[in-house]
Amino acid sequence: MKIIPVLLFLASLVLPAAADKDFFSVGSAGSPETKSRFAMLDDVRILANGLLQLGHGLKDFVHKTKGQMNDIFQKLYIFDRSFYELSLQTSEIKEEEEQLRQTTARLQINNEEIKNLSQEMNLKIEDLIQNKIQLQEQVWGLEDKVTKLAIFQPSVQETKEISSLKAFVEQQDNDIKQLLRIVENQHVQLDRQHNQIMELQDKLNHIELQELLENSFLEEQQEAEPIPSAVHRPTAGTYRADGAAADCTALYHTGVQASGVYTIQPNGSEAFSVYCEMKFGTSWTVIQKRVDGSLDFNQTWDAYTNGFGDLNEEFWLGLKKIYSITQQGNYLLRIELQDWRGNRRHIEYSFSLGGPSTNFTLQLSRMSGSIPNALPEHAELRFSTGDTASGSSCPQSHPGGWWHSECEETNLNGKYVTPRSRGRLDRGKGLYWKPKKGRYYLLKSTKIMIHPTDLKSFD
């Protein structure tokens, strides 16, 4: 920009000099020297015009550059502001998490104190019960004396002794009743404390899983837990007895109490093999299991209908087989989940399963659990796969057969994704549990089991 004024100044000096020379050469206008001077003046004017145009071009270029720099500064300001707001939100989440941890610690301390107090009360009650037993023996002895004295008139001293003993026994009974009421109140408080602790632990686990999902996809250096190479194979082999059992629970009542692969035969169907898991003093029929991503669950409708996989490792039992089992009575559906930090959660539903004509429609009603619900209740959920979506686009965008309602809910038969995987698209297609209000719970393993609620139908 400083070049243009200098050039203009030089041009202004040249022009007056040329004019002076023309003034002193008035009488010789037609001479060659005069013509040469006019030619030089024209060249200077042309040069000045060119420099002026160049200056205007440079000026326009500078204005455009300033506008672009202003745009860049404005975008940088917006980015800084967004980053600052994100930092504030992260700080608030960390403060809330710390408050929850402190509250949980205080509740646990209170819980321990209440437990200790309850133990002391139980010891006192035991002492009072022993005293009551001794007093009852004394009362029985006094009753014998009273029976004997019924014939004879008791003395005044004996009558006072009997009255004082009766009053003492009644006082002891009242003290015992009062202590029992105190113990009951303590148990109620313990239950409330336990429920509060469970709720706080769920909130903490929810926050930890959210942080895991963010960090696992943003920080490359964070390592996931080692994935087991294979599932532990139980020692029990395939079981087939005369008159095969209706399901794993019925098999358990015949004396088979080891987890493993067995043969069952539900009413009105052919015999087939299932994996029975013995737990909680009974046996559950496993219908789905995922542990390491070794099996591709993006299968066809026929595969999900008939079943696929290895019952000792990862597998899907098959919709027809599940339907044949559940037609024998009312069943409970239990889903067990494990995240990549080793935290285990479960949820149980009462459910009904439709037949092939309804695309195996599923209806759920939550019973209990330690994780927020992610499946719609009291709604008809049709099973769908990628090759027969039944009007739903979820199997195309989220591979794996499932009872879809909304694509972003959950899919326990989706693509197996580890925390080291990158990309929001793969995470949305992965193995996850997604409550309606909350983020993805990225899962390491899943297990779905069923158990009858009415054992009379298997007697």
Wavefront OBJ file of the C-alpha trace (Angstrom):
o trace
v 0.000 0.000 0.000
v 2.917 2.423 0.512
v 4.135 1.882 -3.078
v 1.124 3.564 -4.719
v 1.471 7.012 -3.037
v 5.209 7.048 -3.850
v 4.524 6.324 -7.510
v 1.838 9.004 -7.610
v 4.268 11.493 -6.066
v 6.918 10.708 -8.691
v 4.333 11.092 -11.450
v 3.355 14.531 -10.115
v 7.002 15.630 -10.195
v 7.489 14.415 -13.735
v 4.397 16.181 -15.065
v 5.385 19.751 -13.914
v 8.924 19.236 -15.137
v 7.644 18.309 -18.561
v 5.320 21.306 -18.547
v 8.213 23.686 -17.766
v 10.193 22.298 -20.605
v 7.236 22.822 -22.940
v 6.880 26.425 -21.720
v 10.461 27.297 -22.504
v 10.207 25.708 -25.961
v 7.216 27.721 -27.223
v 8.769 28.928 -30.433
v 9.864 25.519 -31.602
v 6.644 23.457 -31.392
v 7.254 21.761 -34.632
v 10.785 20.672 -33.914
v 11.692 16.960 -33.297
v 12.824 17.731 -29.748
v 9.355 19.121 -28.901
v 7.648 16.040 -30.286
v 9.923 13.800 -28.234
v 9.018 15.648 -25.059
v 5.286 15.238 -25.744
v 5.842 11.552 -26.357
v 7.570 11.203 -22.982
v 4.655 13.021 -21.340
v 2.187 10.570 -22.849
v 4.258 7.647 -21.602
v 4.291 9.086 -18.093
v 0.526 9.557 -18.172
v 0.009 5.982 -19.365
v 2.327 4.781 -16.608
v 0.443 6.847 -14.024
v -2.922 5.455 -15.181
v -1.541 1.921 -14.981
v -0.240 2.535 -11.494
v -3.588 3.994 -10.449
v -5.427 0.918 -11.760
v -2.908 -1.299 -9.993
v -3.530 0.649 -6.785
v -7.296 0.230 -7.114
v -6.823 -3.530 -7.662
v -4.590 -3.825 -4.640
v -7.103 -1.861 -2.594
v -9.950 -4.231 -3.608
v -7.743 -7.225 -2.815
v -6.996 -5.809 0.653
v -10.727 -5.282 1.332
v -11.531 -8.851 0.304
v -8.714 -10.211 2.476
v -9.975 -8.207 5.467
v -13.504 -9.648 4.969
v -12.172 -13.209 4.838
v -10.081 -12.631 7.970
v -13.148 -11.245 9.780
v -15.095 -14.390 8.826
v -12.278 -16.574 10.135
v -12.105 -14.631 13.408
v -15.898 -14.935 13.826
v -15.772 -18.719 13.320
v -12.893 -18.975 15.786
v -14.947 -17.013 18.306
v -17.931 -19.338 17.863
v -15.660 -22.384 18.253
v -14.080 -20.978 21.446
v -17.499 -20.235 22.874
v -18.792 -23.748 22.097
v -15.698 -25.314 23.618
v -16.133 -23.190 26.760
v -19.789 -24.225 27.114
v -18.833 -27.896 26.647
v -16.196 -27.521 29.369
v -18.807 -26.044 31.731
v -21.181 -28.944 31.064
v -18.381 -31.458 31.673
v -17.541 -29.756 34.971
v -21.187 -29.863 36.042
v -21.399 -33.587 35.240
v -18.229 -34.264 37.238
v -19.537 -32.251 40.191
v -22.834 -34.120 40.109
v -20.993 -37.438 39.950
v -18.849 -36.451 42.941
v -21.947 -35.456 44.908
v -23.557 -38.803 44.102
v -20.435 -40.638 45.227
v -20.360 -38.720 48.505
v -24.068 -39.359 49.094
v -23.560 -43.065 48.376
v -20.655 -43.198 50.810
v -22.731 -41.521 53.524
v -25.634 -43.883 52.918
v -23.328 -46.877 53.108
v -21.945 -45.634 56.427
v -25.483 -45.137 57.735
v -26.384 -48.576 56.472
v -23.484 -50.122 58.399
v -24.468 -48.248 61.552
v -28.071 -49.418 61.225
v -26.892 -52.998 60.680
v -24.765 -52.847 63.810
v -27.679 -51.387 65.758
v -29.951 -54.098 64.417
v -27.492 -56.786 65.546
v -27.379 -55.271 69.028
v -31.181 -55.192 69.130
v -31.311 -58.824 68.037
v -28.959 -59.779 70.863
v -31.125 -57.912 73.358
v -34.212 -59.619 72.006
v -32.556 -63.016 72.388
v -31.741 -62.168 76.010
v -35.310 -61.053 76.617
v -36.633 -64.234 75.019
v -34.443 -66.282 77.335
v -35.744 -64.283 80.294
v -39.280 -64.814 79.065
v -38.725 -68.561 78.877
v -37.412 -68.588 82.433
v -40.342 -66.489 83.607
v -42.782 -68.779 81.838
v -41.265 -71.721 83.678
v -41.703 -69.823 86.896
v -45.296 -68.991 85.954
v -45.952 -72.635 85.225
v -44.561 -73.471 88.664
v -46.799 -70.822 90.171
v -49.784 -72.210 88.286
v -49.096 -75.561 89.889
v -48.963 -73.863 93.251
v -52.184 -71.990 92.525
v -53.848 -75.258 91.531
v -52.744 -76.793 94.781
v -53.814 -73.705 96.735
v -57.228 -73.739 95.106
v -58.256 -76.123 97.807
v -56.510 -74.214 100.527
v -56.769 -70.499 101.152
v -53.414 -68.808 100.182
v -51.739 -66.525 102.596
v -51.500 -62.763 102.041
v -47.742 -63.016 101.365
v -48.183 -65.672 98.670
v -50.924 -63.625 97.040
v -48.618 -60.579 96.850
v -45.818 -62.728 95.402
v -48.113 -64.066 92.680
v -49.347 -60.580 91.805
v -45.831 -59.163 91.598
v -44.680 -62.024 89.357
v -47.642 -61.523 87.020
v -46.916 -57.812 86.801
v -43.263 -58.531 86.070
v -44.132 -60.998 83.301
v -46.551 -58.528 81.723
v -43.860 -55.820 81.798
v -41.389 -58.175 80.126
v -43.938 -59.002 77.414
v -44.530 -55.305 76.768
v -40.783 -54.656 76.558
v -40.355 -57.508 74.076
v -43.218 -56.228 71.908
v -41.753 -52.741 71.918
v -38.334 -54.071 70.909
v -39.907 -56.084 68.113
v -41.600 -52.944 66.802
v -38.258 -51.106 66.938
v -36.576 -53.934 65.019
v -39.312 -53.858 62.380
v -38.826 -50.120 61.958
v -35.085 -50.681 61.649
v -35.676 -53.267 58.916
v -37.931 -50.838 57.040
v -35.220 -48.171 57.239
v -32.630 -50.695 56.056
v -34.786 -51.532 53.046
v -35.155 -47.839 52.211
v -31.422 -47.276 52.568
v -30.751 -50.288 50.357
v -33.130 -49.019 47.671
v -31.534 -45.556 47.768
v -28.082 -47.072 47.458
v -29.202 -49.181 44.485
v -30.692 -46.114 42.783
v -27.519 -44.103 43.358
v -25.388 -46.969 42.090
v -27.549 -47.123 38.950
v -27.018 -43.371 38.442
v -23.265 -43.715 38.962
v -23.093 -46.657 36.573
v -25.120 -44.652 34.055
v -22.647 -41.747 34.289
v -19.665 -44.107 34.107
v -21.095 -45.800 31.020
v -21.684 -42.410 29.392
v -18.065 -41.457 30.075
v -16.930 -44.833 28.781
v -18.840 -44.337 25.550
v -17.341 -40.877 25.058
v -13.790 -41.786 26.033
v -13.706 -45.142 24.276
v -14.383 -43.500 20.936
v -12.301 -40.330 21.446
v -9.169 -41.573 23.184
v -7.228 -44.068 21.164
v -4.822 -44.915 23.959
v -7.561 -46.274 26.250
v -7.460 -50.071 26.162
v -10.493 -52.319 26.541
v -10.624 -55.365 28.760
v -9.242 -58.557 27.191
v -11.889 -60.503 25.327
v -12.085 -64.166 26.298
v -11.072 -66.485 23.500
v -13.811 -69.013 24.239
v -16.647 -69.665 26.639
v -16.101 -72.151 29.431
v -17.559 -75.483 28.389
v -19.484 -77.252 31.127
v -18.649 -80.820 31.996
v -22.244 -81.982 31.604
v -23.006 -83.596 28.250
v -26.174 -83.942 26.207
v -28.971 -85.528 28.217
v -31.764 -87.589 26.759
v -33.954 -89.662 29.052
v -37.120 -91.616 28.424
v -39.815 -89.012 27.995
v -37.693 -85.885 27.499
v -38.424 -82.924 29.785
v -40.554 -79.978 28.633
v -37.802 -77.413 29.368
v -34.701 -76.910 31.529
v -36.751 -76.213 34.663
v -38.623 -79.498 34.333
v -35.297 -81.229 33.675
v -33.913 -79.733 36.902
v -36.739 -81.299 38.919
v -35.790 -84.710 37.546
v -32.436 -84.432 39.331
v -30.219 -82.922 36.595
v -28.535 -79.958 38.334
v -25.423 -79.154 36.248
v -25.297 -76.478 33.559
v -24.808 -77.777 30.020
v -26.440 -78.874 26.761
v -29.489 -81.122 27.127
v -32.343 -82.401 24.979
v -35.900 -81.279 25.733
v -39.218 -81.929 24.031
v -41.942 -79.316 24.603
v -45.536 -80.464 24.200
v -46.507 -80.984 20.574
v -43.023 -80.469 19.070
v -39.969 -82.439 18.104
v -37.093 -82.884 20.545
v -34.182 -80.417 20.248
v -31.071 -79.394 22.179
v -30.875 -76.362 24.476
v -28.370 -74.887 26.912
v -29.601 -75.090 30.532
v -28.075 -72.754 33.107
v -28.484 -73.754 36.736
v -28.824 -70.733 39.045
v -31.006 -69.411 41.879
v -31.853 -72.973 42.930
v -33.444 -73.863 39.587
v -32.632 -74.089 35.863
v -33.166 -71.541 33.071
v -33.492 -72.204 29.336
v -31.017 -69.935 27.524
v -32.320 -68.567 24.192
v -29.462 -66.161 23.318
v -25.840 -65.705 24.391
v -23.071 -63.379 23.194
v -19.612 -63.221 24.748
v -16.850 -62.251 22.298
v -18.276 -61.377 18.861
v -17.040 -64.634 17.274
v -20.445 -65.249 15.630
v -22.067 -62.942 13.045
v -25.655 -62.221 14.134
v -26.570 -60.462 10.867
v -28.520 -63.504 9.685
v -31.585 -64.145 7.514
v -35.181 -64.673 8.607
v -34.860 -68.451 8.160
v -31.735 -68.521 10.348
v -33.454 -66.596 13.160
v -36.516 -68.827 12.824
v -34.599 -72.116 13.101
v -31.638 -70.968 15.212
v -27.872 -70.734 14.634
v -24.538 -70.895 16.464
v -22.903 -73.220 19.000
v -24.859 -73.838 22.222
v -21.585 -73.945 24.163
v -20.460 -70.564 22.820
v -22.491 -67.847 21.015
v -25.910 -68.765 19.659
v -29.540 -67.879 18.952
v -31.906 -70.747 19.875
v -34.541 -70.048 17.201
v -37.975 -68.412 17.206
v -39.841 -71.669 16.508
v -38.169 -73.422 19.428
v -38.760 -70.484 21.770
v -42.410 -70.363 20.712
v -42.888 -74.122 21.303
v -41.515 -73.745 24.858
v -43.568 -70.688 25.805
v -46.837 -72.247 24.609
v -46.730 -74.591 27.628
v -47.540 -71.865 30.179
v -46.588 -68.442 31.493
v -42.884 -67.617 31.318
v -40.467 -65.031 32.705
v -37.873 -63.386 30.406
v -34.530 -62.497 32.050
v -31.889 -60.395 30.250
v -28.375 -60.281 31.746
v -25.937 -57.586 30.536
v -22.242 -56.878 31.148
v -20.465 -53.673 30.117
v -16.788 -53.253 29.281
v -15.890 -52.388 32.878
v -17.191 -55.692 34.198
v -20.396 -54.227 35.672
v -23.280 -56.682 35.493
v -26.964 -55.724 35.363
v -30.193 -57.578 34.675
v -33.860 -56.976 33.967
v -36.849 -59.347 34.065
v -40.131 -59.197 32.150
v -43.315 -61.190 32.033
v -43.978 -61.737 28.341
v -46.039 -63.413 25.645
v -44.795 -64.548 22.239
v -46.955 -64.883 19.147
v -46.603 -67.532 16.472
v -45.227 -67.436 12.898
v -48.430 -65.877 11.529
v -47.790 -62.755 13.669
v -44.035 -62.602 12.906
v -43.488 -63.835 16.478
v -44.939 -60.688 18.042
v -43.529 -59.963 21.526
v -45.343 -58.187 24.395
v -43.433 -57.253 27.561
v -44.201 -56.080 31.082
v -41.275 -55.191 33.362
v -41.144 -57.092 36.662
v -37.811 -56.140 38.241
v -34.215 -55.307 37.434
v -31.111 -53.233 38.152
v -30.963 -51.257 34.883
v -33.375 -48.736 33.264
v -35.897 -50.225 30.873
v -35.063 -49.920 27.167
v -37.905 -51.913 25.587
v -41.469 -50.592 25.206
v -44.001 -52.283 27.485
v -47.501 -53.465 26.558
v -46.757 -52.929 22.858
v -46.810 -55.454 20.011
v -43.222 -55.765 18.755
v -42.819 -57.703 15.504
v -39.585 -59.566 14.908
v -37.788 -58.464 11.728
v -34.543 -59.129 9.865
v -32.739 -57.440 7.004
v -34.243 -59.658 4.286
v -37.854 -59.399 5.606
v -38.152 -56.041 7.366
v -41.997 -56.133 7.579
v -42.281 -52.420 6.821
v -39.454 -51.426 9.167
v -36.146 -49.941 8.004
v -34.405 -50.699 11.316
v -32.782 -54.010 10.224
v -31.134 -52.224 7.265
v -29.695 -49.395 9.366
v -29.115 -51.587 12.466
v -28.151 -55.129 11.295
v -29.319 -58.166 13.232
v -32.793 -59.613 13.798
v -34.721 -58.058 16.681
v -38.119 -56.929 17.998
v -37.801 -53.331 16.783
v -40.076 -50.467 17.787
v -37.721 -47.526 17.289
v -34.322 -48.049 15.723
v -32.517 -46.136 18.460
v -33.922 -48.209 21.356
v -31.799 -51.320 21.706
v -30.570 -54.287 19.716
v -28.966 -57.212 21.533
v -28.440 -59.053 18.224
v -26.582 -56.149 16.584
v -22.995 -55.865 15.422
v -20.397 -56.648 18.096
v -18.398 -53.443 18.699
v -15.497 -52.976 21.119
v -14.616 -49.641 22.810
v -11.533 -49.313 20.588
v -13.716 -49.090 17.478
v -14.123 -45.633 15.996
v -17.025 -43.934 14.301
v -20.487 -42.934 15.502
v -22.095 -45.000 12.721
v -20.571 -48.289 13.900
v -21.470 -47.513 17.508
v -25.131 -46.996 16.547
v -25.100 -50.393 14.833
v -23.390 -52.120 17.738
v -24.419 -54.262 20.671
v -26.043 -51.826 23.082
v -28.811 -51.189 25.600
v -30.497 -47.813 25.010
v -33.054 -46.521 27.575
v -35.548 -43.956 26.285
v -33.882 -41.212 28.349
v -30.163 -41.798 28.261
v -27.213 -42.708 26.094
v -25.963 -46.018 24.773
v -24.844 -48.749 27.201
v -22.125 -50.382 25.086
v -22.088 -54.084 26.031
v -19.443 -56.788 26.209
v -21.751 -59.782 26.750
v -25.471 -60.564 26.835
v -27.611 -63.509 27.844
v -31.372 -64.008 27.442
v -33.111 -66.794 29.406
v -36.671 -67.925 30.106
v -38.206 -69.648 33.127
v -41.805 -70.760 33.806
v -43.770 -68.790 36.391
v -46.271 -71.600 36.995
v -44.644 -74.951 37.740
v -47.971 -76.791 38.154
v -48.235 -77.345 34.403
v -45.011 -79.401 34.514
v -45.978 -81.691 37.408
l 1 2 3 4 5 6 7 8 9 10 11 12 13 14 15 16 17 18 19 20 21 22 23 24 25 26 27 28 29 30 31 32 33 34 35 36 37 38 39 40 41 42 43 44 45 46 47 48 49 50 51 52 53 54 55 56 57 58 59 60 61 62 63 64 65 66 67 68 69 70 71 72 73 74 75 76 77 78 79 80 81 82 83 84 85 86 87 88 89 90 91 92 93 94 95 96 97 98 99 100 101 102 103 104 105 106 107 108 109 110 111 112 113 114 115 116 117 118 119 120 121 122 123 124 125 126 127 128 129 130 131 132 133 134 135 136 137 138 139 140 141 142 143 144 145 146 147 148 149 150 151 152 153 154 155 156 157 158 159 160 161 162 163 164 165 166 167 168 169 170 171 172 173 174 175 176 177 178 179 180 181 182 183 184 185 186 187 188 189 190 191 192 193 194 195 196 197 198 199 200 201 202 203 204 205 206 207 208 209 210 211 212 213 214 215 216 217 218 219 220 221 222 223 224 225 226 227 228 229 230 231 232 233 234 235 236 237 238 239 240 241 242 243 244 245 246 247 248 249 250 251 252 253 254 255 256 257 258 259 260 261 262 263 264 265 266 267 268 269 270 271 272 273 274 275 276 277 278 279 280 281 282 283 284 285 286 287 288 289 290 291 292 293 294 295 296 297 298 299 300 301 302 303 304 305 306 307 308 309 310 311 312 313 314 315 316 317 318 319 320 321 322 323 324 325 326 327 328 329 330 331 332 333 334 335 336 337 338 339 340 341 342 343 344 345 346 347 348 349 350 351 352 353 354 355 356 357 358 359 360 361 362 363 364 365 366 367 368 369 370 371 372 373 374 375 376 377 378 379 380 381 382 383 384 385 386 387 388 389 390 391 392 393 394 395 396 397 398 399 400 401 402 403 404 405 406 407 408 409 410 411 412 413 414 415 416 417 418 419 420 421 422 423 424 425 426 427 428 429 430 431 432 433 434 435 436 437 438 439 440 441 442 443 444 445 446 447 448 449 450 451 452 453 454 455 456 457 458 459
